[in-house]
Amino acid sequence: MALFVGTSGWQYRDWSGVLYPAQRPQRLWLEEYAQHFPTVEVNNAFYRLPTAETFEQWRARTPPGFVMAVKASRFLTHVRRLREPAEPVQRLMTHAAYLGDRLGPVLLQLPPTLKADAAVLAACLACFPAGTRVAVEPRHASWWTDEVRSVLVSRNAALCWADRGSRPVTPLWRTADWAYVRFHEGRARPSPRYGVTALRSWADRIAHAWPHDTDVFAYFNNDRGGAAVVDARAFHRLLSHRVSISDSLE
């Protein structure tokens, strides 16, 4: 199992002294981050799509094997609400292509008010270039249908397994031959940390659900106070240990 565990974003000022040495200038934070984690989710792309030049610079600043997942623009997901997707998807992928071999999955996080429309989702997914890994994070309960699941399976698009409050808030469907998990907020102290019991439960879920040749992408979005940094490190250790135990029993 190839594990890509990291955080949602890296440019948080309160991470200075937690992940980044206190005297390290912010312009060098990505290089420092990439020494600690194999992947990052570029969540600022949701608010404003970075230029092609920015993506190209990020590629140059990160080591071979580093993976950058990209959160799709809110123009596609929240303004267009997945409709008329061809132009925003083409623009996103044209820019993100400058990451080269650093480009990982694309995340479509849907607004909580967007109700299910399997046909609209299928049309949007069809706009992505062949081979693009797309993860979808719906946030309205109407999406949990067999029809939606079939659309995801047909496109090898991963249903994002999401956690909030140290519990799953999405079905644990396997819709692709790879996995994408997001951790939004734990219940441990100091808030919004995750406790070891919650992280161990997630490690067990993933290890039980997926074959050992699966690529697993997991991102911690509980950035406040550096909680995501601590939790991502702990989760990587727990999941690696869980997978190694499973391997030894085979």
N, C-alpha and C positions, 0 to 999 in steps of 0.2 A: 504494500500500500504506500503510494507516494503522498506524503503529507505536506501541505502548504498551509501553514498556520501563521496568521499575522493579524494586523489591526486595520480598522477602517480609517485610513488617513494616517499621516505622520507629522503634520505641521501644527502641533498643539503646544502652546507656550508653557502650559503647566507640566509638560514632560521634561522640561529643562531641569536637570538635577535628578531625574528619575531614569530616563533612557539616555538623554543627551548630557554629556559633561557640561557643567554650568557655564564654562567659558566658550563652548562650541558655538560658532555663529550659525544662525538659522539657515543660511545658504548651504551649509554642509550637513544638514540634518538627514537628508535622504541617504547620503553615503554612510552616515553613522547607523541609520536604521537598517540598511541592507547588510550590515555586519552582524545583526542580531536575529533577523527574520528572513525567511526565503521568499516572502510575498507581502504585498500590500494591496488594499482595495482603495482605488482612487475615487474617493467619494466627493471631492470638490468638483468633479466633472458633472455632477448632478446639477450644480448651481450655475456653472459656466463652463462650456466645453473648452478645454485647453487647446491652444494652437498646435498645429502639426510640429512646429519648431519646439514647443515645450515637450511634447511627447518624445521627440528625437533627443532632446537634452536629457530627459529622464533615462532613456535607454543608455546613453553614453555614461551616465553617472552611476549605473548599477552593474553588478557583476554578472557574468554568464550564469544562466540558470535561475536568476531572479525573475519572479512572475508578478505582473501588475494586472489585477482585475480592475475593470473600469465600470463605474456606475453610470448608466445611461442618463442623458440629460432629462431634466424635468419637463422640458419642452415636449419631448416625446411621450413621457408617461403621465404627466399631470396637466399639461396644457392641451396637447392633442388627444390625450387619453387613449393612446395606441392607434388612433385613426390617422389616415393619410401618413403612414409611417415611412414611405420610401425615401423622401428627402432627408429627414433627420437621421435615419439609420445610415444612409449613404454618407452623410457628412461626418457622423460619429466614427464610422469605420475607416473613412479616408484619413482622418486625423490620427486615430489610434493605431493605424497601420505603421506609423513611424516608430512605434515601440519595437517593431521587428519581432525577434524571438522572445522578447520580454512580455508580449501581449498574452494575457490569460483570458479568463471568462469575462463576459459582459453581463452586468446585473440590471434587470428591469425590476425596480421596486415600484409597485403600483400604489396609487393613492388609496387610503382606507375607504374613501367614498365611491370608488370605482367598482361597480358590480360586474359580475361575470358576463363575458361575451366571448365564447370559445372561437367563433368565426373571426372576430377582430384580432384576438390573440394569434390565431393561426396565420392570418395575413401579415401581421407584424413580424412574426418569427421567419416567415418566408422571405422577408427582405434582407435578412442577414446573409453574408457570403457563406457558401457551403463550407462546413467544417468549423464555423464559429461556435464556440461554446457559450450558450446563453442560459443564464439562471433567471428564474422568474420568482419574485416574492409578492404574491397577492396579499392583500390585507383586508379583504371583505369575505365573510363566510360563504357567500354565494359561489365562490370559485371552487369549492370542494365537491366537484361532480365528476362522474366517470367521463363525461365528454371533454372536460378540461384536461383531465389526466391523459386521455387518449391523444389530445393535441400535443401535449408536452412529450409524450413517448414518441410520437411520429416524427418529431423534430430533434430527438435526442437532447431536448432542453431540460435542465434540471429544475425541479421544484426546489426552491431555497427552503431548507429546514431552518426555521427561525425560532429563537428563544427570547422570551421576555419574562422577567420575574422568575428565572431559573426553572422554566417549564416550556415545553414546545407549544407554540401558538399556531402551528401549521400541521397538516397531516404529514406523516412520515412515509410519503410515497417515494419509491425509486422510479424515476421517470427517465433516467439517462444512465449511461455507463460511467458516470463521474458524479461527484457529490459537491454540494455547496451549502455551507452552514453559516448562519449569522447569529451572533450573541449580542443582544441589545442592552440588557440590564439585569444584573444579578440581584440576589436578595441578601447577600452577606454584608458584613461591615468591615471596613468603611464602605458605604454606598458609592458607586454601583457595582461593587466587586461580586464575583462568583465564589461560592464556597467549594471546597474540594469534593463534597458529596455530589453537587450538581454537575461539576466537571467530569467526575468519574462516571456518572450516569450517562452523560453524553458520549464519552469515550466508548462505553459498553454498547450503546445504541449503534454507533457508527461501525464498530468492529463486528457486531453481529449482523448488520444489514448489508455490508458491502464485501465483495470478494477482495482478496488481498492484492490484486493488481489494479485496484481503483485509485484514481487521482482524487484526493479529498482536499477541498479548499474550505478553510474555516477562518472567519474574521470576527474580531471583537470590536464592537461599536460603542462600548462603555468607556469612552475616552477620559472622562473626568478624573483628574488627579492621578493619571497614569494607570488607572485600574485595568485598562485594556492590555497594557504592556505586561503587567504581572500575571493576568489571567491567561493571556496567549502563551506565555512561557510555561505556565503550569499545565495548561491543556495539552500542549505539544508533548510534554514529558509523560503525562498520563496516557495519551492515545498511543504514543510510541511504545510504551511499556505494555499496554493492552494488546497491541498488534503483535509484539514480539512473543508474548505468552501464547497467543493463538497459533503463531507459526510453530512454536516448539511442541505443541500438542498434535500437530498434523503428522 
